[in-house]
Amino acid sequence: MSEVSIACILKYLVKGVDPNRDAQHRLQDELLDLLRDATTVVVLPVVQGFSIEIEMQTLRPFSRTSFEPYVAEHVLPEAVQICCRPPGEIQLQLLKAHYA
């Protein structure tokens, strides 16, 4: 099996945003749009933020070592800025990274 065909589950905690229902739905839709190969995106409210779980069946064109940094450094910050309009700096924490 080549490295690009590996599936994964990533779970993040995003803090510093208002976890209202409208932002939750916008963020979920935006992540599904940005990560077209995602099989599941679950966005749940937590105190001052969201819990985000992303399940991918394939990482193409990324490798195992490049996919998570791409999501954490580009996809999530952009989606949160667009959908949640945070009043200040957001805090992003990787809670889980499982590769199969």
PyMOL commands that place a pseudoatom at each C-alpha (Angstrom):
pseudoatom trace, name=CA, resn=MET, resi=1, chain=A, elem=C, hetatm=0, pos=[0.000, 0.000, 0.000]
pseudoatom trace, name=CA, resn=SER, resi=2, chain=A, elem=C, hetatm=0, pos=[1.446, 3.378, -0.943]
pseudoatom trace, name=CA, resn=GLU, resi=3, chain=A, elem=C, hetatm=0, pos=[1.585, 6.159, 1.594]
pseudoatom trace, name=CA, resn=VAL, resi=4, chain=A, elem=C, hetatm=0, pos=[-0.906, 8.395, -0.262]
pseudoatom trace, name=CA, resn=SER, resi=5, chain=A, elem=C, hetatm=0, pos=[-3.692, 5.821, 0.026]
pseudoatom trace, name=CA, resn=ILE, resi=6, chain=A, elem=C, hetatm=0, pos=[-3.683, 5.839, 3.831]
pseudoatom trace, name=CA, resn=ALA, resi=7, chain=A, elem=C, hetatm=0, pos=[-6.935, 6.816, 5.551]
pseudoatom trace, name=CA, resn=CYS, resi=8, chain=A, elem=C, hetatm=0, pos=[-6.978, 8.942, 8.691]
pseudoatom trace, name=CA, resn=ILE, resi=9, chain=A, elem=C, hetatm=0, pos=[-9.025, 10.525, 11.436]
pseudoatom trace, name=CA, resn=LEU, resi=10, chain=A, elem=C, hetatm=0, pos=[-7.958, 13.908, 12.796]
pseudoatom trace, name=CA, resn=LYS, resi=11, chain=A, elem=C, hetatm=0, pos=[-9.576, 15.530, 15.821]
pseudoatom trace, name=CA, resn=TYR, resi=12, chain=A, elem=C, hetatm=0, pos=[-8.937, 19.148, 16.813]
pseudoatom trace, name=CA, resn=LEU, resi=13, chain=A, elem=C, hetatm=0, pos=[-10.007, 21.588, 19.465]
pseudoatom trace, name=CA, resn=VAL, resi=14, chain=A, elem=C, hetatm=0, pos=[-10.522, 25.158, 18.246]
pseudoatom trace, name=CA, resn=LYS, resi=15, chain=A, elem=C, hetatm=0, pos=[-10.782, 27.795, 20.984]
pseudoatom trace, name=CA, resn=GLY, resi=16, chain=A, elem=C, hetatm=0, pos=[-11.353, 31.533, 20.786]
pseudoatom trace, name=CA, resn=VAL, resi=17, chain=A, elem=C, hetatm=0, pos=[-14.607, 31.576, 18.812]
pseudoatom trace, name=CA, resn=ASP, resi=18, chain=A, elem=C, hetatm=0, pos=[-18.289, 31.847, 19.679]
pseudoatom trace, name=CA, resn=PRO, resi=19, chain=A, elem=C, hetatm=0, pos=[-19.719, 28.326, 19.339]
pseudoatom trace, name=CA, resn=ASN, resi=20, chain=A, elem=C, hetatm=0, pos=[-23.114, 29.389, 18.025]
pseudoatom trace, name=CA, resn=ARG, resi=21, chain=A, elem=C, hetatm=0, pos=[-25.213, 27.102, 15.834]
pseudoatom trace, name=CA, resn=ASP, resi=22, chain=A, elem=C, hetatm=0, pos=[-24.908, 29.246, 12.695]
pseudoatom trace, name=CA, resn=ALA, resi=23, chain=A, elem=C, hetatm=0, pos=[-21.088, 29.287, 12.873]
pseudoatom trace, name=CA, resn=GLN, resi=24, chain=A, elem=C, hetatm=0, pos=[-21.103, 25.545, 13.563]
pseudoatom trace, name=CA, resn=HIS, resi=25, chain=A, elem=C, hetatm=0, pos=[-23.066, 24.784, 10.379]
pseudoatom trace, name=CA, resn=ARG, resi=26, chain=A, elem=C, hetatm=0, pos=[-21.058, 27.243, 8.254]
pseudoatom trace, name=CA, resn=LEU, resi=27, chain=A, elem=C, hetatm=0, pos=[-17.781, 25.769, 9.519]
pseudoatom trace, name=CA, resn=GLN, resi=28, chain=A, elem=C, hetatm=0, pos=[-18.877, 22.196, 8.820]
pseudoatom trace, name=CA, resn=ASP, resi=29, chain=A, elem=C, hetatm=0, pos=[-20.001, 23.109, 5.289]
pseudoatom trace, name=CA, resn=GLU, resi=30, chain=A, elem=C, hetatm=0, pos=[-16.776, 25.045, 4.616]
pseudoatom trace, name=CA, resn=LEU, resi=31, chain=A, elem=C, hetatm=0, pos=[-14.591, 22.147, 5.768]
pseudoatom trace, name=CA, resn=LEU, resi=32, chain=A, elem=C, hetatm=0, pos=[-16.535, 19.709, 3.588]
pseudoatom trace, name=CA, resn=ASP, resi=33, chain=A, elem=C, hetatm=0, pos=[-16.002, 22.078, 0.663]
pseudoatom trace, name=CA, resn=LEU, resi=34, chain=A, elem=C, hetatm=0, pos=[-12.270, 22.535, 1.358]
pseudoatom trace, name=CA, resn=LEU, resi=35, chain=A, elem=C, hetatm=0, pos=[-11.646, 18.837, 2.027]
pseudoatom trace, name=CA, resn=ARG, resi=36, chain=A, elem=C, hetatm=0, pos=[-13.606, 17.274, -0.824]
pseudoatom trace, name=CA, resn=ASP, resi=37, chain=A, elem=C, hetatm=0, pos=[-12.286, 13.763, -0.079]
pseudoatom trace, name=CA, resn=ALA, resi=38, chain=A, elem=C, hetatm=0, pos=[-13.500, 13.897, 3.527]
pseudoatom trace, name=CA, resn=THR, resi=39, chain=A, elem=C, hetatm=0, pos=[-15.963, 11.123, 4.276]
pseudoatom trace, name=CA, resn=THR, resi=40, chain=A, elem=C, hetatm=0, pos=[-17.050, 12.710, 7.557]
pseudoatom trace, name=CA, resn=VAL, resi=41, chain=A, elem=C, hetatm=0, pos=[-16.673, 16.136, 9.156]
pseudoatom trace, name=CA, resn=VAL, resi=42, chain=A, elem=C, hetatm=0, pos=[-18.217, 16.600, 12.605]
pseudoatom trace, name=CA, resn=VAL, resi=43, chain=A, elem=C, hetatm=0, pos=[-18.184, 20.018, 14.273]
pseudoatom trace, name=CA, resn=LEU, resi=44, chain=A, elem=C, hetatm=0, pos=[-19.460, 20.123, 17.858]
pseudoatom trace, name=CA, resn=PRO, resi=45, chain=A, elem=C, hetatm=0, pos=[-19.672, 23.125, 20.197]
pseudoatom trace, name=CA, resn=VAL, resi=46, chain=A, elem=C, hetatm=0, pos=[-17.498, 23.268, 23.316]
pseudoatom trace, name=CA, resn=VAL, resi=47, chain=A, elem=C, hetatm=0, pos=[-16.872, 26.122, 25.746]
pseudoatom trace, name=CA, resn=GLN, resi=48, chain=A, elem=C, hetatm=0, pos=[-15.483, 29.049, 23.683]
pseudoatom trace, name=CA, resn=GLY, resi=49, chain=A, elem=C, hetatm=0, pos=[-14.969, 26.957, 20.570]
pseudoatom trace, name=CA, resn=PHE, resi=50, chain=A, elem=C, hetatm=0, pos=[-15.524, 23.768, 18.621]
pseudoatom trace, name=CA, resn=SER, resi=51, chain=A, elem=C, hetatm=0, pos=[-14.391, 20.191, 18.550]
pseudoatom trace, name=CA, resn=ILE, resi=52, chain=A, elem=C, hetatm=0, pos=[-13.716, 19.154, 14.943]
pseudoatom trace, name=CA, resn=GLU, resi=53, chain=A, elem=C, hetatm=0, pos=[-13.293, 15.597, 13.723]
pseudoatom trace, name=CA, resn=ILE, resi=54, chain=A, elem=C, hetatm=0, pos=[-12.290, 14.921, 10.125]
pseudoatom trace, name=CA, resn=GLU, resi=55, chain=A, elem=C, hetatm=0, pos=[-12.269, 11.467, 8.570]
pseudoatom trace, name=CA, resn=MET, resi=56, chain=A, elem=C, hetatm=0, pos=[-10.515, 10.908, 5.254]
pseudoatom trace, name=CA, resn=GLN, resi=57, chain=A, elem=C, hetatm=0, pos=[-10.440, 7.701, 3.205]
pseudoatom trace, name=CA, resn=THR, resi=58, chain=A, elem=C, hetatm=0, pos=[-7.495, 8.896, 1.131]
pseudoatom trace, name=CA, resn=LEU, resi=59, chain=A, elem=C, hetatm=0, pos=[-4.845, 11.555, 1.632]
pseudoatom trace, name=CA, resn=ARG, resi=60, chain=A, elem=C, hetatm=0, pos=[-4.071, 12.026, -2.062]
pseudoatom trace, name=CA, resn=PRO, resi=61, chain=A, elem=C, hetatm=0, pos=[-2.060, 13.999, -3.104]
pseudoatom trace, name=CA, resn=PHE, resi=62, chain=A, elem=C, hetatm=0, pos=[-0.556, 14.283, 0.400]
pseudoatom trace, name=CA, resn=SER, resi=63, chain=A, elem=C, hetatm=0, pos=[1.554, 11.897, 2.433]
pseudoatom trace, name=CA, resn=ARG, resi=64, chain=A, elem=C, hetatm=0, pos=[0.971, 10.900, 6.035]
pseudoatom trace, name=CA, resn=THR, resi=65, chain=A, elem=C, hetatm=0, pos=[3.573, 13.395, 7.245]
pseudoatom trace, name=CA, resn=SER, resi=66, chain=A, elem=C, hetatm=0, pos=[2.325, 16.344, 5.185]
pseudoatom trace, name=CA, resn=PHE, resi=67, chain=A, elem=C, hetatm=0, pos=[-1.462, 16.061, 5.486]
pseudoatom trace, name=CA, resn=GLU, resi=68, chain=A, elem=C, hetatm=0, pos=[-1.986, 16.960, 9.161]
pseudoatom trace, name=CA, resn=PRO, resi=69, chain=A, elem=C, hetatm=0, pos=[0.269, 20.066, 9.004]
pseudoatom trace, name=CA, resn=TYR, resi=70, chain=A, elem=C, hetatm=0, pos=[-1.581, 21.185, 5.864]
pseudoatom trace, name=CA, resn=VAL, resi=71, chain=A, elem=C, hetatm=0, pos=[-4.940, 20.892, 7.644]
pseudoatom trace, name=CA, resn=ALA, resi=72, chain=A, elem=C, hetatm=0, pos=[-3.670, 22.568, 10.840]
pseudoatom trace, name=CA, resn=GLU, resi=73, chain=A, elem=C, hetatm=0, pos=[-1.758, 25.406, 9.182]
pseudoatom trace, name=CA, resn=HIS, resi=74, chain=A, elem=C, hetatm=0, pos=[-3.969, 26.201, 6.194]
pseudoatom trace, name=CA, resn=VAL, resi=75, chain=A, elem=C, hetatm=0, pos=[-7.400, 24.566, 6.059]
pseudoatom trace, name=CA, resn=LEU, resi=76, chain=A, elem=C, hetatm=0, pos=[-8.638, 24.996, 9.646]
pseudoatom trace, name=CA, resn=PRO, resi=77, chain=A, elem=C, hetatm=0, pos=[-7.371, 28.568, 10.220]
pseudoatom trace, name=CA, resn=GLU, resi=78, chain=A, elem=C, hetatm=0, pos=[-8.872, 29.727, 6.906]
pseudoatom trace, name=CA, resn=ALA, resi=79, chain=A, elem=C, hetatm=0, pos=[-12.208, 28.017, 7.539]
pseudoatom trace, name=CA, resn=VAL, resi=80, chain=A, elem=C, hetatm=0, pos=[-12.438, 29.358, 11.109]
pseudoatom trace, name=CA, resn=GLN, resi=81, chain=A, elem=C, hetatm=0, pos=[-11.630, 32.918, 9.966]
pseudoatom trace, name=CA, resn=ILE, resi=82, chain=A, elem=C, hetatm=0, pos=[-14.270, 32.763, 7.228]
pseudoatom trace, name=CA, resn=CYS, resi=83, chain=A, elem=C, hetatm=0, pos=[-17.038, 31.087, 9.228]
pseudoatom trace, name=CA, resn=CYS, resi=84, chain=A, elem=C, hetatm=0, pos=[-16.549, 32.176, 12.834]
pseudoatom trace, name=CA, resn=ARG, resi=85, chain=A, elem=C, hetatm=0, pos=[-15.008, 35.659, 12.588]
pseudoatom trace, name=CA, resn=PRO, resi=86, chain=A, elem=C, hetatm=0, pos=[-13.023, 35.258, 15.817]
pseudoatom trace, name=CA, resn=PRO, resi=87, chain=A, elem=C, hetatm=0, pos=[-12.546, 38.469, 17.835]
pseudoatom trace, name=CA, resn=GLY, resi=88, chain=A, elem=C, hetatm=0, pos=[-8.882, 37.620, 18.465]
pseudoatom trace, name=CA, resn=GLU, resi=89, chain=A, elem=C, hetatm=0, pos=[-6.381, 34.900, 17.891]
pseudoatom trace, name=CA, resn=ILE, resi=90, chain=A, elem=C, hetatm=0, pos=[-7.688, 31.340, 17.689]
pseudoatom trace, name=CA, resn=GLN, resi=91, chain=A, elem=C, hetatm=0, pos=[-6.077, 28.441, 19.521]
pseudoatom trace, name=CA, resn=LEU, resi=92, chain=A, elem=C, hetatm=0, pos=[-5.837, 25.167, 17.636]
pseudoatom trace, name=CA, resn=GLN, resi=93, chain=A, elem=C, hetatm=0, pos=[-4.917, 21.900, 19.323]
pseudoatom trace, name=CA, resn=LEU, resi=94, chain=A, elem=C, hetatm=0, pos=[-4.575, 18.474, 17.717]
pseudoatom trace, name=CA, resn=LEU, resi=95, chain=A, elem=C, hetatm=0, pos=[-6.302, 15.970, 20.010]
pseudoatom trace, name=CA, resn=LYS, resi=96, chain=A, elem=C, hetatm=0, pos=[-6.027, 12.846, 17.879]
pseudoatom trace, name=CA, resn=ALA, resi=97, chain=A, elem=C, hetatm=0, pos=[-4.343, 11.678, 14.685]
pseudoatom trace, name=CA, resn=HIS, resi=98, chain=A, elem=C, hetatm=0, pos=[-5.098, 8.091, 13.722]
pseudoatom trace, name=CA, resn=TYR, resi=99, chain=A, elem=C, hetatm=0, pos=[-3.835, 6.609, 10.451]
pseudoatom trace, name=CA, resn=ALA, resi=100, chain=A, elem=C, hetatm=0, pos=[-4.964, 3.262, 9.036]
for i in range(1, 100): cmd.bond("trace and resi %d" % i, "trace and resi %d" % (i + 1))
show_as sticks, trace
zoom trace
